[in-house]
Amino acid sequence: MRGSILHLGLALVVLTARASGQGQAPGQVPLPHAKPVPRVQAIPQPYDQVSIQLNGQERTRYHFGPGLRRPFLFPVVGPSGRSLSRMGHPHDPVTHSHHNSVWISHNDVGGISFWDDRGAGRIVHRRVLRLDDGDDAAAVAVENSWVGKNDRVLLVERRRMTVRPLDGEGRDWLLVIDLDLSAPASSTTLGKTPFGLVGVRMAKTIGVHDGGGLIRNSEGKAGEKGENGVFWKPARWVDYSGPIALDANEGMTLFDHPGNPNHPSIFHVREDGWMGASLTFHGPRTIDPGKPLRLRYGLYVHAGVPTAEAIDARWKGFAALPVERIPEKP
C-alpha cells in the first residue's frame, strides 16, 4: 500500500512538471512558441475534395472534381460514425443519379435544368476562395459557375459550408450553407418548380419505406401525405429521423433561415428518403446583374429522435448566428 502511494506521488510530480514546461522527455525538443491546434479543420484532399474534421474525425467531405455535374457533400457523419446521407436513390439509382447526398441545384435556370443528370446545365467549380479552421467551426468557401448551353454562364455562385460542433464532443453538429447567386451579364430567372435549391438524400435505413423512419416539421405535421403531412407545406424546418444502426436512431433536420426571401420555405419531402427546400415553389424569381440573391440553409445532424421543442431550440440558435459576407477573392 505504501509503495502504491509513493508511486502515485511520483506520477503527480511528473504531471505537474510537464504542465509547467519542466521535465522535458529525453531526446525531445520543446516548442516554446507552439500554438493550440484548432479542434475543427478544413483539410484539402486528393482528387478535388476537402474534408472537414473535428479532432481528426471527418464530419463531412466536399467533392468538386471536374467530371461532376455538380459539387456535393458526402458523407454526412452522424454520432454513430455512419453517414446519414447516401449517393443515389436506393431503388432507382439510374434516373435518380443526381441525388448526391447533400447538393445545391435547381430544375429551371433560364429554362435549363440543372437538377438531374439529363439536363443541359452543369455547376462547375472555379476556385477555392478560403479554408478556415477554429475551435468553434471550420469552413470551406468556393466559387462555382452555373453553365448552360454553348458554355454560357448563367449564374456565378459563391458558397460557404461551415461545420459547427453543438456539444463538447461534437456528436451533434450543424452544417451551415451560405449562398450568393449573381447574374454576371444579363438577368437570369429561376423558374417556378418544387425542385431546388437544396436537396438531401437520407441513408436508406432512415427512410420511412425502407427503415421505418419519421418525418416531422416545425408546424406539428408528420408523415408525407394528407392535410397533416409535411409534403409541399411551409415550415421553418423539416426533420427526418430513423434507424442508422442496430442500437442507434439518428437523423438530420433541414433548416430554412428567416432571412431567406421565401421564408418559411415550402419543403419537398418524400417517404422514400429525401427532402429539399423549394425556393421557387410559388413562382419564379429573377436575379438581376448587380443584385445577388443571398440565401442561408442549415442541416442539423443529431443523435436519437429529438422532440420538436428540442429541434426548435436548435433552429433558433441557427437563426441567431451572424451572417457574414462570403469572400469574393482568395
C-alpha positions as CSV (number, residue, x, y, z in Angstrom):
1,M,0.0,0.0,0.0
2,R,2.9,2.3,0.9
3,G,4.5,1.6,-2.4
4,S,1.3,2.4,-4.3
5,I,1.1,5.8,-2.5
6,L,4.7,6.6,-3.3
7,H,4.2,5.7,-7.0
8,L,1.1,7.9,-7.2
9,G,3.0,10.8,-5.6
10,L,5.8,10.5,-8.2
11,A,3.3,10.4,-11.0
12,L,1.7,13.6,-9.8
13,V,5.2,15.3,-9.6
14,V,5.9,14.3,-13.2
15,L,2.5,15.6,-14.4
16,T,2.9,18.8,-12.6
17,A,6.4,19.3,-14.0
18,R,5.2,18.7,-17.6
19,A,2.3,21.1,-17.1
20,S,4.7,23.8,-16.1
21,G,7.0,23.1,-19.0
22,Q,9.7,21.4,-16.9
23,G,10.9,17.8,-17.1
24,Q,11.2,17.6,-20.9
25,A,11.3,13.9,-22.0
26,P,14.8,12.7,-23.0
27,G,15.6,13.1,-26.7
28,Q,12.8,15.6,-27.3
29,V,13.0,19.3,-28.2
30,P,10.5,21.7,-26.6
31,L,8.3,24.0,-28.7
32,P,8.1,27.2,-26.6
33,H,6.0,29.0,-29.2
34,A,3.7,26.2,-30.2
35,K,0.1,27.3,-30.9
36,P,-3.0,25.4,-30.0
37,V,-4.3,23.0,-32.7
38,P,-7.8,24.0,-33.9
39,R,-10.5,21.5,-33.0
40,V,-12.3,21.8,-36.4
41,Q,-10.3,21.9,-39.6
42,A,-11.0,22.1,-43.3
43,I,-8.3,19.8,-44.8
44,P,-7.7,19.6,-48.6
45,Q,-7.7,16.0,-50.0
46,P,-6.6,14.5,-53.3
47,Y,-8.9,14.4,-56.3
48,D,-10.6,17.8,-55.6
49,Q,-12.0,17.2,-52.2
50,V,-12.0,19.0,-48.8
51,S,-12.6,17.0,-45.6
52,I,-14.0,18.9,-42.6
53,Q,-12.8,17.2,-39.4
54,L,-13.4,17.5,-35.7
55,N,-10.4,16.4,-33.7
56,G,-9.2,14.4,-36.7
57,Q,-12.6,12.7,-37.3
58,E,-14.3,13.5,-40.5
59,R,-17.8,15.1,-40.3
60,T,-18.3,15.7,-44.0
61,R,-16.4,16.0,-47.3
62,Y,-16.9,18.4,-50.2
63,H,-16.5,17.0,-53.7
64,F,-15.9,19.4,-56.6
65,G,-14.0,17.4,-59.3
66,P,-14.2,18.5,-63.0
67,G,-16.0,15.3,-64.0
68,L,-19.0,16.0,-61.7
69,R,-22.3,17.5,-62.9
70,R,-22.4,19.4,-59.6
71,P,-20.5,19.6,-56.4
72,F,-21.9,17.8,-53.3
73,L,-21.2,16.9,-49.7
74,F,-20.7,13.2,-48.8
75,P,-20.6,11.6,-46.3
76,V,-22.5,13.4,-43.6
77,V,-21.4,11.6,-40.5
78,G,-23.7,11.1,-37.5
79,P,-22.9,10.4,-33.9
80,S,-22.6,6.6,-34.6
81,G,-19.8,7.2,-37.1
82,R,-22.0,6.3,-40.1
83,S,-23.2,8.6,-42.9
84,L,-26.8,9.8,-42.5
85,S,-26.8,10.6,-46.2
86,R,-26.3,8.4,-49.3
87,M,-25.5,8.7,-53.0
88,G,-28.5,7.9,-55.2
89,H,-32.0,6.6,-54.8
90,P,-31.9,3.1,-53.1
91,H,-34.4,1.7,-55.6
92,D,-33.9,3.9,-58.7
93,P,-30.2,4.7,-59.0
94,V,-30.3,5.4,-62.7
95,T,-32.9,8.1,-63.1
96,H,-32.1,9.5,-59.7
97,S,-28.3,9.5,-60.1
98,H,-28.5,13.3,-59.3
99,H,-29.4,12.5,-55.7
100,N,-25.8,13.3,-54.5
101,S,-26.1,13.1,-50.7
102,V,-26.4,16.9,-50.0
103,W,-26.4,19.1,-53.0
104,I,-27.3,22.5,-54.5
105,S,-29.1,22.8,-57.8
106,H,-32.3,24.0,-59.5
107,N,-34.7,22.5,-62.1
108,D,-35.2,25.7,-64.1
109,V,-32.5,28.3,-64.6
110,G,-33.3,30.4,-67.6
111,G,-35.3,27.4,-68.9
112,I,-32.4,24.9,-68.4
113,S,-32.5,22.1,-65.9
114,F,-29.5,21.9,-63.5
115,W,-31.4,19.4,-61.3
116,D,-31.0,16.0,-62.9
117,D,-28.2,14.4,-64.9
118,R,-30.1,14.5,-68.1
119,G,-30.4,18.3,-68.2
120,A,-28.1,20.6,-70.1
121,G,-26.9,22.5,-67.0
122,R,-23.7,21.9,-65.1
123,I,-22.4,23.6,-61.9
124,V,-18.7,23.9,-62.5
125,H,-16.1,24.5,-59.7
126,R,-13.9,27.5,-60.4
127,R,-11.8,28.0,-57.3
128,V,-11.5,27.6,-53.6
129,L,-11.8,31.0,-52.1
130,R,-10.9,30.2,-48.5
131,L,-10.4,27.5,-45.9
132,D,-10.9,28.4,-42.2
133,D,-10.1,26.4,-39.1
134,G,-11.1,27.0,-35.5
135,D,-12.2,25.6,-32.2
136,D,-15.9,26.5,-32.8
137,A,-16.1,26.0,-36.5
138,A,-14.4,25.3,-39.8
139,A,-15.5,26.4,-43.3
140,V,-14.9,26.0,-47.0
141,A,-15.7,28.9,-49.3
142,V,-15.8,28.3,-53.1
143,E,-16.8,29.9,-56.4
144,N,-18.8,28.0,-59.0
145,S,-20.3,28.7,-62.4
146,W,-23.7,27.6,-63.5
147,V,-23.0,26.8,-67.1
148,G,-25.8,26.2,-69.7
149,K,-25.9,25.6,-73.4
150,N,-22.9,26.8,-75.5
151,D,-20.9,27.2,-72.3
152,R,-22.9,30.3,-71.3
153,V,-22.5,31.2,-67.6
154,L,-26.0,31.9,-66.3
155,L,-25.1,32.3,-62.7
156,V,-21.9,32.9,-60.6
157,E,-22.3,31.2,-57.2
158,R,-20.2,31.8,-54.1
159,R,-20.8,29.1,-51.5
160,R,-19.6,28.7,-47.9
161,M,-20.1,25.5,-46.0
162,T,-19.4,25.7,-42.2
163,V,-19.4,22.9,-39.7
164,R,-20.2,23.8,-36.1
165,P,-20.0,21.3,-33.2
166,L,-23.0,21.7,-31.0
167,D,-21.6,20.0,-27.9
168,G,-18.3,19.2,-26.3
169,E,-17.6,16.0,-28.2
170,G,-19.3,17.3,-31.4
171,R,-21.6,14.3,-31.7
172,D,-24.4,16.7,-32.7
173,W,-23.3,19.3,-35.2
174,L,-24.6,21.9,-37.6
175,L,-23.8,22.4,-41.2
176,V,-24.5,26.0,-42.4
177,I,-24.7,26.6,-46.2
178,D,-24.4,30.2,-47.3
179,L,-25.1,31.0,-51.0
180,D,-24.6,34.1,-53.1
181,L,-26.0,33.8,-56.6
182,S,-25.2,36.5,-59.1
183,A,-26.2,37.1,-62.7
184,P,-22.9,38.0,-64.5
185,A,-24.2,39.7,-67.7
186,S,-28.0,39.7,-68.0
187,S,-30.9,38.9,-65.8
188,T,-31.5,35.2,-65.1
189,T,-34.8,33.7,-63.9
190,L,-35.2,30.8,-61.6
191,G,-38.4,29.2,-62.8
192,K,-41.4,28.0,-60.8
193,T,-40.6,24.5,-59.5
194,P,-40.5,22.4,-56.3
195,F,-37.1,21.0,-57.3
196,G,-34.3,23.2,-55.9
197,L,-32.5,24.8,-54.3
198,V,-31.3,22.3,-51.6
199,G,-31.6,18.5,-51.8
200,V,-30.8,15.9,-49.1
201,R,-30.8,12.1,-49.8
202,M,-31.1,10.3,-46.5
203,A,-29.4,6.9,-45.7
204,K,-31.6,4.0,-46.8
205,T,-32.4,2.8,-43.4
206,I,-33.7,6.2,-42.2
207,G,-36.3,6.4,-45.0
208,V,-39.9,5.7,-44.0
209,H,-40.3,3.0,-46.6
210,D,-37.1,1.1,-46.0
211,G,-36.3,1.7,-42.4
212,G,-39.5,2.9,-40.7
213,G,-38.2,6.5,-40.1
214,L,-40.2,9.5,-39.1
215,I,-40.8,12.8,-40.9
216,R,-41.9,15.9,-39.0
217,N,-41.9,19.7,-39.4
218,S,-42.0,22.8,-37.3
219,E,-45.7,23.2,-37.7
220,G,-46.6,20.0,-35.9
221,K,-47.2,17.9,-39.1
222,A,-45.9,14.4,-39.6
223,G,-45.6,11.9,-42.4
224,E,-45.6,12.7,-46.1
225,K,-49.2,12.8,-47.4
226,G,-52.5,14.3,-46.4
227,E,-53.5,17.6,-44.8
228,N,-51.4,16.7,-41.7
229,G,-48.4,15.6,-43.8
230,V,-45.3,17.7,-44.5
231,F,-45.2,17.3,-48.3
232,W,-45.4,20.7,-50.0
233,K,-46.1,22.5,-46.8
234,P,-44.5,25.7,-45.5
235,A,-42.3,25.3,-42.4
236,R,-39.2,26.7,-40.6
237,W,-37.7,23.2,-40.6
238,V,-38.3,19.6,-41.5
239,D,-36.7,16.7,-39.6
240,Y,-36.0,13.2,-41.0
241,S,-35.0,10.6,-38.3
242,G,-34.7,6.8,-38.3
243,P,-32.5,3.8,-37.5
244,I,-28.9,4.0,-38.7
245,A,-27.5,1.0,-36.7
246,L,-29.0,-1.9,-34.7
247,D,-28.8,0.2,-31.5
248,A,-29.0,3.8,-32.8
249,N,-31.5,6.1,-34.2
250,E,-30.2,9.4,-35.7
251,G,-31.3,12.0,-38.2
252,M,-31.0,15.4,-39.9
253,T,-33.1,18.5,-39.8
254,L,-33.2,20.8,-42.7
255,F,-33.4,24.5,-41.6
256,D,-34.7,27.4,-43.6
257,H,-33.3,30.8,-42.5
258,P,-35.7,33.6,-41.6
259,G,-33.7,35.9,-43.9
260,N,-34.4,33.9,-47.0
261,P,-36.9,35.7,-49.3
262,N,-39.4,32.9,-49.3
263,H,-39.3,32.1,-45.6
264,P,-41.0,29.9,-44.4
265,S,-40.0,27.6,-47.2
266,I,-42.1,25.0,-48.9
267,F,-40.4,21.7,-48.3
268,H,-40.5,18.8,-50.7
269,V,-40.2,15.7,-48.6
270,R,-40.9,12.1,-49.5
271,E,-41.2,8.8,-47.6
272,D,-38.6,7.2,-49.9
273,G,-35.9,9.1,-48.0
274,W,-35.3,12.5,-49.4
275,M,-36.1,16.1,-48.5
276,G,-35.5,19.5,-50.1
277,A,-36.2,23.2,-49.6
278,S,-38.1,24.7,-52.5
279,L,-37.1,28.2,-53.3
280,T,-39.5,29.0,-56.2
281,F,-42.4,26.8,-55.4
282,H,-44.9,29.6,-55.6
283,G,-43.4,31.4,-58.6
284,P,-40.3,32.4,-60.5
285,R,-37.6,34.6,-59.1
286,T,-35.3,36.8,-61.3
287,I,-31.7,37.7,-60.4
288,D,-30.6,40.9,-62.0
289,P,-26.9,41.9,-62.5
290,G,-25.5,43.7,-59.5
291,K,-28.3,42.4,-57.3
292,P,-27.2,39.0,-56.0
293,L,-29.6,36.6,-54.3
294,R,-28.3,35.7,-50.8
295,L,-29.6,32.6,-49.0
296,R,-28.8,30.5,-45.9
297,Y,-29.8,27.0,-45.0
298,G,-28.8,24.7,-42.2
299,L,-28.6,20.9,-41.6
300,Y,-28.7,19.8,-38.0
301,V,-27.1,16.4,-37.6
302,H,-28.3,14.8,-34.4
303,A,-28.4,11.6,-32.2
304,G,-31.7,10.0,-31.5
305,V,-35.1,11.5,-32.4
306,P,-35.3,14.8,-30.6
307,T,-38.6,16.4,-29.6
308,A,-40.0,19.2,-31.7
309,E,-39.2,21.6,-28.8
310,A,-35.5,20.5,-28.8
311,I,-35.3,20.9,-32.6
312,D,-36.9,24.3,-32.4
313,A,-34.3,25.4,-29.9
314,R,-31.6,24.4,-32.3
315,W,-33.4,26.3,-35.1
316,K,-33.5,29.4,-33.0
317,G,-29.7,29.1,-32.4
318,F,-29.2,28.7,-36.1
319,A,-31.4,31.7,-36.9
320,A,-29.4,33.9,-34.5
321,L,-26.0,33.1,-36.0
322,P,-24.4,36.2,-37.6
323,V,-24.4,36.2,-41.4
324,E,-21.1,37.2,-42.8
325,R,-20.3,38.0,-46.5
326,I,-18.7,35.3,-48.5
327,P,-15.2,36.3,-49.7
328,E,-15.0,37.3,-53.3
329,K,-11.3,36.6,-53.7
330,P,-8.9,34.0,-52.2
